[in-house]
Every structure is written in structure tokens, then in C-alpha cells.
């Protein structure tokens, strides 16, 4: 499984895009992380829930970039 990680310039948010194999192609999933200074670590941002399937890598990257900005 291939994972793509995208971070914002301040490194306060990052998104990981993972893909899974389907019978007719790939499906992409986004996990959004937020940096917490008190723990000095990234935690999953529970405010973002992916509701629709993403079938294109380009679309997944576009959505992830909008989330981290």
C-alpha cells in the first residue's frame, strides 16, 4: 500500500493519503492529523470524516491540500 503525506508550511497539519486496490481500480482514503504542542506529537483530527469514495489520486491530493490550508 502506497502512502502520500502532505504538510502545510507551518507543519501544524498533515494529511496522509492511502490507497487500496479494488476490482476495477484504486480507492483513496485521507487521514487528517493535527499537531499538538503540549504533547509535541500529531493526533488524528476527528472533525474530518471522509464520506465519499475518492477514485482519483489527483482528486485525493486536491482534497488533502484544501484540508491542511
VEXDREN-941553 format. One record per atom (N, C-alpha, C): x, y, z; residue in three letters; residue number from 1. Coordinates in steps of 0.1 Angstrom, whole numbers, plus 5000, padded with zeros to 4 digits. Layout:
% VEXDREN-941553
+------+------+------+------+-----+
:   c1 :   c2 :   c3 : code : pos :
+------+------+------+------+-----+
:    X :    Y :    Z :  ALA : NUM :
...
+------+------+------+------+-----+
This chain:
% VEXDREN-941553
+------+------+------+------+-----+
:   c1 :   c2 :   c3 : code : pos :
+------+------+------+------+-----+
: 5008 : 4988 : 5000 :  UNK :   1 :
: 5000 : 5000 : 5000 :  UNK :   1 :
: 5009 : 5012 : 5000 :  UNK :   1 :
: 5006 : 5022 : 4991 :  UNK :   2 :
: 5014 : 5034 : 4990 :  UNK :   2 :
: 5007 : 5045 : 4998 :  UNK :   2 :
: 5015 : 5053 : 5005 :  UNK :   3 :
: 5010 : 5064 : 5013 :  UNK :   3 :
: 5017 : 5077 : 5008 :  UNK :   3 :
: 5009 : 5087 : 5007 :  UNK :   4 :
: 5014 : 5101 : 5003 :  UNK :   4 :
: 5011 : 5110 : 5015 :  UNK :   4 :
: 5021 : 5117 : 5020 :  UNK :   5 :
: 5020 : 5126 : 5031 :  UNK :   5 :
: 5021 : 5141 : 5026 :  UNK :   5 :
: 5012 : 5149 : 5030 :  UNK :   6 :
: 5012 : 5163 : 5026 :  UNK :   6 :
: 5011 : 5171 : 5039 :  UNK :   6 :
: 5020 : 5181 : 5041 :  UNK :   7 :
: 5020 : 5190 : 5053 :  UNK :   7 :
: 5018 : 5205 : 5048 :  UNK :   7 :
: 5013 : 5213 : 5058 :  UNK :   8 :
: 5012 : 5227 : 5055 :  UNK :   8 :
: 5025 : 5233 : 5059 :  UNK :   8 :
: 5027 : 5246 : 5055 :  UNK :   9 :
: 5040 : 5252 : 5057 :  UNK :   9 :
: 5044 : 5254 : 5072 :  UNK :   9 :
: 5034 : 5255 : 5080 :  UNK :  10 :
: 5037 : 5257 : 5095 :  UNK :  10 :
: 5039 : 5243 : 5102 :  UNK :  10 :
: 5036 : 5233 : 5095 :  UNK :  11 :
: 5037 : 5219 : 5100 :  UNK :  11 :
: 5027 : 5217 : 5112 :  UNK :  11 :
: 5016 : 5224 : 5111 :  UNK :  12 :
: 5006 : 5222 : 5122 :  UNK :  12 :
: 4996 : 5211 : 5118 :  UNK :  12 :
: 4994 : 5209 : 5105 :  UNK :  13 :
: 4985 : 5199 : 5100 :  UNK :  13 :
: 4992 : 5190 : 5089 :  UNK :  13 :
: 4988 : 5178 : 5088 :  UNK :  14 :
: 4993 : 5170 : 5077 :  UNK :  14 :
: 4982 : 5160 : 5074 :  UNK :  14 :
: 4982 : 5156 : 5061 :  UNK :  15 :
: 4972 : 5146 : 5056 :  UNK :  15 :
: 4980 : 5135 : 5050 :  UNK :  15 :
: 4975 : 5123 : 5053 :  UNK :  16 :
: 4981 : 5111 : 5047 :  UNK :  16 :
: 4970 : 5105 : 5038 :  UNK :  16 :
: 4974 : 5102 : 5025 :  UNK :  17 :
: 4965 : 5096 : 5016 :  UNK :  17 :
: 4970 : 5081 : 5014 :  UNK :  17 :
: 4961 : 5072 : 5016 :  UNK :  18 :
: 4964 : 5058 : 5014 :  UNK :  18 :
: 4955 : 5053 : 5003 :  UNK :  18 :
: 4960 : 5043 : 4996 :  UNK :  19 :
: 4951 : 5037 : 4985 :  UNK :  19 :
: 4950 : 5022 : 4988 :  UNK :  19 :
: 4938 : 5017 : 4984 :  UNK :  20 :
: 4935 : 5003 : 4985 :  UNK :  20 :
: 4931 : 4998 : 4971 :  UNK :  20 :
: 4934 : 4986 : 4968 :  UNK :  21 :
: 4931 : 4980 : 4955 :  UNK :  21 :
: 4916 : 4975 : 4955 :  UNK :  21 :
: 4909 : 4979 : 4945 :  UNK :  22 :
: 4896 : 4975 : 4942 :  UNK :  22 :
: 4896 : 4966 : 4930 :  UNK :  22 :
: 4885 : 4959 : 4927 :  UNK :  23 :
: 4885 : 4951 : 4915 :  UNK :  23 :
: 4886 : 4959 : 4902 :  UNK :  23 :
: 4882 : 4972 : 4902 :  UNK :  24 :
: 4882 : 4980 : 4890 :  UNK :  24 :
: 4891 : 4992 : 4891 :  UNK :  24 :
: 4900 : 4992 : 4901 :  UNK :  25 :
: 4910 : 5003 : 4902 :  UNK :  25 :
: 4914 : 5005 : 4917 :  UNK :  25 :
: 4916 : 5017 : 4921 :  UNK :  26 :
: 4920 : 5021 : 4934 :  UNK :  26 :
: 4910 : 5030 : 4941 :  UNK :  26 :
: 4910 : 5029 : 4954 :  UNK :  27 :
: 4902 : 5038 : 4962 :  UNK :  27 :
: 4911 : 5045 : 4972 :  UNK :  27 :
: 4910 : 5058 : 4973 :  UNK :  28 :
: 4919 : 5066 : 4982 :  UNK :  28 :
: 4912 : 5071 : 4994 :  UNK :  28 :
: 4919 : 5070 : 5005 :  UNK :  29 :
: 4914 : 5075 : 5018 :  UNK :  29 :
: 4923 : 5085 : 5024 :  UNK :  29 :
: 4917 : 5095 : 5030 :  UNK :  30 :
: 4925 : 5106 : 5036 :  UNK :  30 :
: 4924 : 5106 : 5051 :  UNK :  30 :
: 4935 : 5107 : 5058 :  UNK :  31 :
: 4935 : 5108 : 5073 :  UNK :  31 :
: 4942 : 5121 : 5076 :  UNK :  31 :
: 4935 : 5130 : 5084 :  UNK :  32 :
: 4939 : 5143 : 5087 :  UNK :  32 :
: 4945 : 5143 : 5101 :  UNK :  32 :
: 4957 : 5148 : 5103 :  UNK :  33 :
: 4964 : 5149 : 5116 :  UNK :  33 :
: 4966 : 5164 : 5119 :  UNK :  33 :
: 4965 : 5167 : 5132 :  UNK :  34 :
: 4968 : 5180 : 5138 :  UNK :  34 :
: 4979 : 5179 : 5148 :  UNK :  34 :
: 4988 : 5188 : 5148 :  UNK :  35 :
: 5000 : 5188 : 5157 :  UNK :  35 :
: 4996 : 5195 : 5170 :  UNK :  35 :
: 4999 : 5188 : 5181 :  UNK :  36 :
: 4996 : 5194 : 5195 :  UNK :  36 :
: 5009 : 5197 : 5201 :  UNK :  36 :
: 5011 : 5210 : 5204 :  UNK :  37 :
: 5024 : 5214 : 5210 :  UNK :  37 :
: 5026 : 5209 : 5224 :  UNK :  37 :
: 5015 : 5207 : 5232 :  UNK :  38 :
: 5017 : 5202 : 5246 :  UNK :  38 :
: 5022 : 5188 : 5246 :  UNK :  38 :
: 5019 : 5180 : 5236 :  UNK :  39 :
: 5024 : 5166 : 5235 :  UNK :  39 :
: 5035 : 5165 : 5225 :  UNK :  39 :
: 5038 : 5175 : 5217 :  UNK :  40 :
: 5048 : 5175 : 5207 :  UNK :  40 :
: 5046 : 5163 : 5198 :  UNK :  40 :
: 5034 : 5161 : 5193 :  UNK :  41 :
: 5030 : 5150 : 5185 :  UNK :  41 :
: 5018 : 5153 : 5176 :  UNK :  41 :
: 5016 : 5145 : 5166 :  UNK :  42 :
: 5004 : 5146 : 5157 :  UNK :  42 :
: 4994 : 5136 : 5162 :  UNK :  42 :
: 4981 : 5141 : 5162 :  UNK :  43 :
: 4970 : 5133 : 5165 :  UNK :  43 :
: 4959 : 5134 : 5154 :  UNK :  43 :
: 4952 : 5123 : 5153 :  UNK :  44 :
: 4941 : 5123 : 5142 :  UNK :  44 :
: 4931 : 5133 : 5145 :  UNK :  44 :
: 4928 : 5141 : 5135 :  UNK :  45 :
: 4917 : 5151 : 5137 :  UNK :  45 :
: 4904 : 5145 : 5135 :  UNK :  45 :
: 4896 : 5143 : 5145 :  UNK :  46 :
: 4883 : 5136 : 5145 :  UNK :  46 :
: 4872 : 5145 : 5138 :  UNK :  46 :
: 4875 : 5158 : 5136 :  UNK :  47 :
: 4865 : 5166 : 5129 :  UNK :  47 :
: 4863 : 5163 : 5114 :  UNK :  47 :
: 4873 : 5156 : 5108 :  UNK :  48 :
: 4872 : 5153 : 5094 :  UNK :  48 :
: 4868 : 5138 : 5093 :  UNK :  48 :
: 4857 : 5136 : 5086 :  UNK :  49 :
: 4853 : 5122 : 5083 :  UNK :  49 :
: 4850 : 5122 : 5068 :  UNK :  49 :
: 4857 : 5113 : 5061 :  UNK :  50 :
: 4855 : 5111 : 5047 :  UNK :  50 :
: 4842 : 5104 : 5044 :  UNK :  50 :
: 4833 : 5111 : 5037 :  UNK :  51 :
: 4820 : 5105 : 5035 :  UNK :  51 :
: 4819 : 5098 : 5021 :  UNK :  51 :
: 4826 : 5103 : 5011 :  UNK :  52 :
: 4825 : 5098 : 4997 :  UNK :  52 :
: 4838 : 5090 : 4993 :  UNK :  52 :
: 4836 : 5081 : 4984 :  UNK :  53 :
: 4848 : 5074 : 4979 :  UNK :  53 :
: 4856 : 5084 : 4969 :  UNK :  53 :
: 4869 : 5083 : 4970 :  UNK :  54 :
: 4877 : 5090 : 4961 :  UNK :  54 :
: 4884 : 5080 : 4952 :  UNK :  54 :
: 4882 : 5081 : 4939 :  UNK :  55 :
: 4887 : 5072 : 4930 :  UNK :  55 :
: 4899 : 5077 : 4922 :  UNK :  55 :
: 4903 : 5089 : 4924 :  UNK :  56 :
: 4914 : 5095 : 4916 :  UNK :  56 :
: 4925 : 5101 : 4926 :  UNK :  56 :
: 4937 : 5098 : 4923 :  UNK :  57 :
: 4948 : 5103 : 4931 :  UNK :  57 :
: 4949 : 5118 : 4930 :  UNK :  57 :
: 4946 : 5124 : 4919 :  UNK :  58 :
: 4947 : 5138 : 4917 :  UNK :  58 :
: 4936 : 5145 : 4926 :  UNK :  58 :
: 4924 : 5139 : 4926 :  UNK :  59 :
: 4913 : 5144 : 4934 :  UNK :  59 :
: 4916 : 5143 : 4949 :  UNK :  59 :
: 4922 : 5132 : 4953 :  UNK :  60 :
: 4926 : 5130 : 4967 :  UNK :  60 :
: 4936 : 5140 : 4972 :  UNK :  60 :
: 4946 : 5143 : 4963 :  UNK :  61 :
: 4956 : 5153 : 4967 :  UNK :  61 :
: 4950 : 5166 : 4968 :  UNK :  61 :
: 4941 : 5170 : 4959 :  UNK :  62 :
: 4934 : 5183 : 4959 :  UNK :  62 :
: 4926 : 5184 : 4972 :  UNK :  62 :
: 4919 : 5174 : 4976 :  UNK :  63 :
: 4911 : 5175 : 4988 :  UNK :  63 :
: 4920 : 5176 : 5000 :  UNK :  63 :
: 4931 : 5169 : 5000 :  UNK :  64 :
: 4940 : 5169 : 5012 :  UNK :  64 :
: 4947 : 5183 : 5013 :  UNK :  64 :
: 4950 : 5189 : 5002 :  UNK :  65 :
: 4956 : 5202 : 5002 :  UNK :  65 :
: 4946 : 5213 : 5007 :  UNK :  65 :
: 4934 : 5211 : 5004 :  UNK :  66 :
: 4924 : 5221 : 5009 :  UNK :  66 :
: 4922 : 5219 : 5024 :  UNK :  66 :
: 4923 : 5207 : 5029 :  UNK :  67 :
: 4921 : 5204 : 5043 :  UNK :  67 :
: 4932 : 5210 : 5052 :  UNK :  67 :
: 4945 : 5209 : 5047 :  UNK :  68 :
: 4956 : 5214 : 5055 :  UNK :  68 :
: 4958 : 5229 : 5055 :  UNK :  68 :
: 4951 : 5235 : 5046 :  UNK :  69 :
: 4953 : 5250 : 5045 :  UNK :  69 :
: 4942 : 5257 : 5052 :  UNK :  69 :
+------+------+------+------+-----+
